[in-house]
Amino acid sequence: MVSTNTSDFLSNLHDSLLVTIISLLPFKESVRTSVLSKRWRNLCRETTSLVFKESEFAKPTRRDSAFLVGVMLDWVSKFTGKVIENFEIHLFLPTGFERDLMSLIEFATSRQVKNIVLNLSDRTPTDLISSYATEYILRCKYPQKRELDVYHLFFNLLNVRSLTLCTFFLQIIQNWDDPMALHDPMKTRHLVLRTNMQPSDFGGLHRFLNSCPELESLTFDFVSVWSSLLIDPVTHWLTSKSYECVEKTLKVVKVKNFCGSSKELHLLQYLIRNGRVLERVDLYEEKGMNHKQKTWIMAGVKELQKTLKKDSSHLKITLYNA
């Protein structure tokens, strides 16, 4: 039970402070504050942080995905706030809800959102996020202007400072002409990619590196689903051009679920070779590794150390145990 003193203290706070407090709560908890009193009834509708996680509602089934999408659409339709600091969607089965997801993304960017997390492939096999689904999301939203679809989508992300994307969005721009070419450079400073870097993701990665000249930190959150490589990583990264952000602004590279694979090593070696101002490479070991696998990881770290140039003494490579 809330004490009288605590209740009085909260009652004396300005609404803006109460909204700040509510914004720190998980979504379901923030909604529960609406029953505290008449004054609190609509304060949660002004939260500056909206985090929709399907795992907090139910198991990842199509029916539950539909329920969450309905909750999100209803919530944003009644949102009364002016600015959103953080907007996250974690949806396990996104196919079939593409039109609604586009609408939600546009809603967030219309509220000057600073941080966006779009995780539409958590615990989802990559074949569910096929090229067919990618084409479908674009046709649904802009059937009359197909050539402008991707341009419109990423135009909404230009001013987002912190951006987290999954394989789904990397694949959206894989087979399109550069969607950033018609717009100003993106203002993204912190980019997180939740991916397994399969061949169909490479084009998306290059588009973002080319479009974020102010990028300061780049994080790869590798998922556990590993596909066979159709592209030789050695040839690919040795022949890849450098990027303005890699040479001039990128200071931190992080790899989560690092296991020392050739796919990871060649990507990191490329960034180390070209990262003129790179200061840190932080590697977070994948959980559940046995002794043999840990030995392999250590060998991978030593291989990266060999990539360091003599004049790169300022660069520090650190391995964090799971």
N, C-alpha and C positions, 0 to 999 in steps of 0.2 A: 504494500500500500504506500502511496506517495504521501510523505509527511506534509503537514500544514505549511511549514516553513518553505519546503521545496515548491509546493503549489503556489504560494504567495510570490516566491522568487520568479517563477516562470510567468506568472500573471503580470509581473511588473516589466517584463521584457518587451521591447518593441517587436512588432510583427516581423520585421526584416531579420531580426536575430533568431526568432523562432523558425523562420524558413531556413535559415542557415543550419540550425540544429537538425531539422527534419531532413535536410539534404544529405546529412551524414549517415542516415539510417538506411538499411536495406529497403527495397521497394515495398514489400508487404508490411513491414513495420511502420513505414511512413504513412501508409494508408490507414493503419489502425489509430493513428493520432487523431483522425477526423472525428472519433467518437468521444474524445475527452471532454469537449464542451462546444457550445455554439461558436465560440470564437475560433476554435481549431478546425471547424468543419471543412473549410475550404483552403486552409493554409498549405496542406500537402499538394494542392494543385499548382502551387507556385514554386515547388522544389527546383533547385538548380542542378540536380543530378537525377537522371532517369536511367535506371539499370534494369533491363528486362532479361531475366534468366529463366529459361524453360525448366531447368533443374530445380528451381525453387517452387515450381507449380505442380509438376507431375513428371512421370516418366516420358522419355522421348518417343511418343507415338504420333501418328498423323493427327488423331483427334485432339491430343493435347497441344500439338503445334497450332492447330486451328484455334483452340481456346486462347492461347497466349497472344496470337495475332489479333484476335478480337479484343482482348484486354488492352493491348497497346493502342489500337485504333480508337477505342472508346476513351482511353486516358488522354491522348493528345488532343482529341476533339474538345475536351473540357479543361484543357490546360490554360491557366490564367496568368502564368508568369511571362516575363518579357525576355529573359536571357537564360540559356542553359549552359552550364559549365561542362557537364559530362553527360554523354548519351551513349548507352550500350545496348546492343541486341545480341543475345546468345540464343540462337534457334537451331535445333538439331536437324529438323527436316524442312528446309526452306522451299523446296520445289513445290509449285502450286500457289505460293503466296508472293510471287515476285512483284506483282502490281502494288500490293499493300506495303511491301518493304521499300519500294521506291518512294512511296508517299511518306513513309516514316522518316526516311533519310532527308527528304526535302523539308519536312517539318523541322527537324533538328537544325539543319543549316540555316533555316529562316530565323532561328532564334540565336544566331551568332555563336553557335556551339564551339567550344575550344578543344574538347577532346571527344573523339568518336571511336567506339569499338564496335566493329561489325564482324561478329563471329558466327557465320552461318554454316559451319561445317564441323562443329564440335561433336565428336563421337559418330560422325557420319562418313560412310565410305565415299571416296572421291568420285565414284561413278554416279552417285546421286546428283552431283553437281556437274553435269555434263555440258558439252557445248550446246546441246539442244535447249537446256534450261537457260543458258546464258542468252541465246537468241530470243527465247520466249519472253524473258523479263523486259527486253528492249522493245519488242513488238507490241506487248501489252500496253506499255506506257505511251509510246509515241508511234502508232501504226502509220501515220501519214508522213513522218519525218525520220525515217530509219537512220539516215546518214548523220543525224544530229543527236541521236540518242545518247551515246557514250559521252559526247561533248557536254551535253546538258547535265548528265549525272556527275561528272567530275568537276564541272564548273562550280557545283554546289560545295565542293570540298576544298576550293582554292585557299580559303582563309582559316582552315582548321589547323591549329598548331600541333596537336598531338593526334595521330591517326593509327588505329589498329585495324588491319584487314586480314581476311583469310583467303584461302585459295580461290574461293568463289569470285572475288573481285579482281584478283590477279588475272584470272582467265577471261574476265569480261573484256579486257582490252588487248588480249593476246593477238587476235587476228584483225584488229582494226588499225587504220592509219592513226598516227599519234594524236590522241584526243586532246592533248594539252597544247597542240600547236596553235590553236585559235585563241588561246587565253594567255593571261599573264602567268608567270611562274607560281607554283604553289607556295604557300607560306609555312608549310609543315616543317617543324623543327625536330620532332620525334616521331619516327615511323616504326611500327611493330608489324611484322608479317608472320602470321600463323600459317605455316605451310610445310610441305615436305619437299619443296623445290623439285617437283616433277617437271618434265620438259615444257609442259603447257603453262608453267608459272614463270618461266624465264623472261618471256616478253613483257609480262606485267611488271616484273622487278626492274627491268631496264627502263620502262616508261616512267616509273616513279623516281628512279635515280636521276633520270634526265630532266624531270619536272620539279624537283625539290632542291634548288640551288642553295637553300639556307639550312639544309638538313644537318643536325648536330649529333643525333644518336640514331642508330639503326639496330633493331632487335629482331632476331630470327627465333621464333618459337616453333621448333620443329615438332610436328605431330608424329605419332608412332607408326603411321601407315607408310611404308616405304615401297615405292613402285620401281620397276626396273628402268634403268636409264636408256633413253633412246638417243640422247645427246652425250657425247664424250665430254665430261667436265673439264678435262685437261685442255682439250682443243678450244672449248667454248670460252673459258676464262682467260686463256693465253691470248686469244684473238679479240677479246672484248675491248672496246674503247674505254677510256676513262671518262669520268663525269666531273662537272664543276664542283658538286657537293663533296665528292670523294677526295678531290685534291685540295679544296679550300676550306671546308667547314666541318666535315665529319670528324668528331673527336672520340666517340664511343661506339663500339660494336659489341653487342651481346648475343650470345647463342644459348638458348634454353634447350634442355634435353640433348645436350652434346654427347655424341657417341664415337667421335673420331673417324667417321666414314670419309671416303674420298670425296663425296659430294660436298661435305662440310669443309674439308681441308682446302680444296681448290677454290672454293668461294672465299674463304678467309685469307688465303694466300694472295688472291687478287686484291682484296681490300687493303691488306698490309702493304703490298708492293706499291699501290697507287695512293694510299692515304698519307698525304704529306703532313697533315696536322693531327693525325690519329694519335690519341694518347692512351687509350685502354681497349683491350679486347678481353671481355669477361665471358668465360665459358662455364656453364652450369651443367654439371654431369647429370645424365639421365638416371632416374631412379631405378633401383632393382638390378643394377649391373653386378655380375659375378666377378671373381678375381681375374679371369682371363679377359673379360671385357674391359675391366678397369686398366689392365696392362695395355690393351689396345688404345684406350683413350690417352694414356700417358705418352705412348709412342706418337700419337697424333699431335699432342702439345709440343713435343720435342721437334717434330717436323715443322711446326709453325715457327718455332724459335729460330730455325735455320733460315727462314724467310726474312728475318729482320736484317736490315742493312746496318752497317757500322755506324752510320750517322742517325740511327733511329733509337738511340739510347733512352729517349723520353717515352717510348712506347712500352707499355707493360702488359704482358699476357698473364691472366690469372685463371686458374681452374678451381672452381668451387665444388666440393663434394656434395652429393645428394643428401 
